[in-house]
Amino acid sequence: MRPGVGLADDRYARGIGHFSSDRRVSRDITLVAQEAIDELRREFGIALEPGETRRNVTTSGIDLNQLVGRRFFIGDVLCAGTRLCNPCQYLADLLAKPLVRPMVGRGGLRADLLTEGEIHVGDSINTAATAELVIGTINPGKAHQVELALKGLDVNVRRLSEVMPVIPMVEERSADPRQNAREKARVYSAYANRPVLAIDFALYLERVADELQPGAMVRRILGSDLKLDDDHLIRYYSALIARYGGRLKGRWHAAFALAVGASVTETDVIVTRTFVADASPHRNPGYPLASLQLTDGLVYVSELGHDEMAYPEVAPPLRRFIAAALSTR
């Protein structure tokens, strides 16, 4: 089994499943309880033969519905429950059995694979210990976005201000956002004596001259040591975008580093957005350039609801990264 792929030779691992084109849900591994299969036979007279549920693993003695948002081991393979595997009309039509209503709440569980390995008949399923994580940023907007991304995962997420009476200043001096994230994670973790997730962003705008690229110094214009406040930052980038026709494609490089003791691991995600010179009047504290960015639905990022993610593409890989890195039995 491989994270992001699934079980070897499974139809979804090969990309030929009926719903393979739908990337909105995890398809790494699916589980169904033998107890649910027995209930279908006993309560509705519906008999399902082995394999007819179209789930990868059949379990016994485990309440799968309680594993949504939990990390758990199947043998030595770490997984994270993502959502219930609700019944669909396609399965009912395929088997010519009235399954949709009877299987509500009994359809099983979808899960991400967080580590590679093999599973075997008879392997036990055990939940992982709840983990603690500190978000290593003094930017409340960034902290809230991380909280949204990790919501529902069995991780006790706290902010720096909750665990540190005095927060040391860590300057972001590198042109590499990964190096900045690593340094913040290392320093904050040493002070907090807890696992710390740090974040840094770099921005690259298409067609903009190299010497004008923001890179990891979005607030330090042209390499200056002076950091612009939110309003001046919006005005500067609005003028820059206007010089290139008023609309540009931009690429955010979001770097995440997790420090646990002396160990630092990292991951990154690329997010593409459209930037426009005409700024929205709405402001997001901590995310000033949200007023110049459009979602794929052509809505200003700054006009999204408080509990909507500015960059929802970040959530799945970040959740997998954190869930795997903090795994303990």
N, C-alpha and C positions, 0 to 999 in steps of 0.2 A: 504494500500500500504506500502511496506517495501523496504528500500534501499538494492540494491544487489539482490533482489528477484523479485519485480514487483507487479502486481496486484494479489490479492488473487484469486486463481483458474484459473488464466490465464495459457495458455498452456506452456509458457516459465517459469512461476513461478513454474510449476510442472515438468519442464525439459523434456517435450514431444513435444516441438515445432520442426518444420522441421529443424531449424538451431540451436537447443539448444547446440549442441556440439561445435559450433563456438563461442569462447569467445573473439574474437577480437573486437567486437562492443558491445555497451550497448544494453540490451534488457529489461531494467526496465520498460519503458513505451514508447509507440509510439503515435504520434498525426498526424492527417491529417486535412486539411482545407476543410470545406464545399464548399468554393469557388472553390477549385481545382476539387472537384467532379462535381460541376455544369459546370465547363469549359469542362470536359471530355464529358459530355452529349451534351453540346452546340456546341463544336468545332469538335468533333470526332464521335458523335452519340453513345458513349459508356455509358450505364447506369449501375451504381453500386448501388446495394441495401444496406441498412444499414448492416454493418458488413462485407461486401464483400471486403473492402479495407484491412482487417486484421490488422487495427490499433486500438489501445485501446480507443482513445479519438478523437472525431470529434469537431473541433473548428469553430468559426465564428468571423470574424472581426479582426483576428490576422495574421500577416505575419510570418508564422512559419519559413521560410527560414532565417529570420533575428535573430532567437533565437539560432543559432549555436554559442556556446561559451558563451552564456548568461545564467545567473541564473534567474529563474522566478517562481512565485507562481501560482499553480492551487488551488484556494481557499486558504487554509492554508498550503498546502503541497509544499515544496520547491523542485525545479527540476533544472537540468542544461542541456541545450541542447548540445549534443555531436557531432552529424553529421546529414546530411540529410538522410532520409530513402528512398533510391533510389529504383525504381521498379526492379523486378527480373522476370526471365522467369518462376520460379516456380509459382508465383501468376497468371501470364497470363495463364499458362497451367491449373492451378487449376480451374479457372473461365471460361476457353475456350474463352477468350476475348483478343484482341490485345492491351495489356496495356503498354508494355515496352516503346516504343517511346513516346506515348502520355503522359505518367506519368513522364517523365524526368522533374525535377524541380517542380513537383507537388506531389511527393510521400510522403511528410510529414517529420516528425522530430523524431529522436531518442533522448531520454533524460535519464539521471541518476536521480533516486529518491534520494534526500539528507536528507529528513526527513520522518518519518512515519505519517500516517494519512489517512483520508478518503476524497474522492472527490465526488462531486455530480453534477448532471445535472444542468446547469445554473451557475456553479461557474465561477467567473471571472479569467482571466489570466493577471498577472501584473509582469513586470520585476522588479528584485531586484536592489537596488542602486549599482553603481560601487564602489568597495572597493579598499582600498590601503593596500599594504603589503610590509614590508621591510624584505629582506633576511638576517637573522642574522648569517652571517659567513664572515670572512676575507679571506677565501679561494676562489679565483676567479673561480676555477674549479667547486667547489660545487655550487657556486652561479649560474654559467651558466647552470648547470644541472637542478637546480630548475626552472630557467627561461624557459628552454625547456619543462619541465613537465607541467608548467602552461600556456604555450603559447596558445593564443586563448581564454583563460578564461577572463571574464570581471573583471579582477583584475589589478590595476596599480601596477606593481612590481618594486621595487627600491632596490638598494644595500645600505649597511651601509655607504659606502663612499659618497653616494649622499645626505645623510640626517644628517650625523654626522661629523663635522670637526675633532674631536678627538674621536677615537674609544677606549673604555676601554678594557683592557685585561681581559678575563674571562678564568681562567684555567679549564681544563677538568680533574678533580681529581677523579671522581667516576668511579668505575668498571661497573656501570650501565649506558649505553648510554642514557637512558631516563632521568636520573637525570642530566646528563651533558647538554642535550638539554633543559631541563626545566630551568636550571640556566642561560644559555646563553640567552634564550628567555626573561626571567624575567629582567635581567640586561639591555640588549640592548633596550627592550621596554621602560623601565623606563627612559633611557637616550634619546631615540629618540622621546618619547611621541607618538608612533605610534604602530600599530599591528606589531609584529615581529615573523617570523618563523625561528626557530633555528634547527640545524641538528647535529646529532652525530652518529657515526658508531661504531659497534663492530664486530670483525671478529673471527670466530671459524673454525678451520681446523680439518677435520676428521682424526682420528688415531694419532694426535699429542698429546704428553703428556700434562697433565693439566698445569704443571709449565711453559710450553713453549707456551701456547695459547696466542695470541695477545689480545683477548677480546677488551675492549674499549681503551686500551693503545697501539695501533698499532705502534706508533712512539717511545714509551718509552719501550725499550726492557728490559724484565725481571724486570719491575718495576722501572727502572732507571729514575731519573729526567731529564736526558739528552735526548733531542729529536734528532733523526737521520734526516739528510737531505734526499732528494729523492734518490740520488745515493746510499748512504750507506744503506738506507732502502731496496732498491731493492736487493742489494747484500746479505743482511742478510737473507731476506725471500727466495731468490733463493737457498741459502745454506741449509736453514731449509727444504725446499721442497725436495731438492736433498737427504737429509738424509732419507726421507720416500719414495724413489723410483722415484722422479722426477715429480710426478703428484699427486695432492690431490684435493678432493672436499672441498670447503670452503663455509661457510654460513655467509653472511653479515646480521647483525641486524641493519637496518636503523631506527633510532628514530627521530621523528619530534615533536616539541613542538611549540605551537602558544600562544603567550602572547598578550592579548587584555585588556588593563587596568590592573586590579589586577587579572584577570582570566587567568589561563594557562590550555590549553587542549592539549592532545597529541595523537599520533597514531604511529604505527610502521609497518614496512614491512620487510619480510624475503626474501633475494635474494640468490640463490645458483649459484656458479660459479666453474669452474675448474681452479685450479692454477697449473702452470708448472714452473720447475726450469730454463728452457731455456728462458731467458728474451728477449722480443722484443726490438729492438734498438729505437723504437719510445717512446717518453715520453709525458705524459699528466701532465702539471703543476697542482699541487693540488691533482692528482690521481696517485701517483707513482706506486702503485700496479696494475694499469691497464696494465702495461707492463708484468705482470706475469699471467694475467687472460685471459681465453678464453670464448667467447660467446657460446651459444648453436650451432652456426654455425661454431665453431672452428676457429674464427677470434680473434686475440688479441684485447682486449678492447681498448688498446691504439692506435690501427690502425683504429678505427672507425672515421668517418668524424666529423668535428668540431660541426656540428649541429645534431649529432646522440646521443641519450641517452646511457650512459654507462650501466644504469640499467633501461630499459624501463618498467619493471614490477612495478616500483615505481610510475609511472605517474598516472594511473587511481585512486588508493586509495588516493594518495596525492591530486589530483584535487578534489575528492569528499570531503575530509577532509577540505580543504581550502574553497571550495565553500559553504559548510554547516556552517562552523564556522564564516564566515564573512557575513552571510546573514542579510540584512536589506531591508525593503521595500522602 
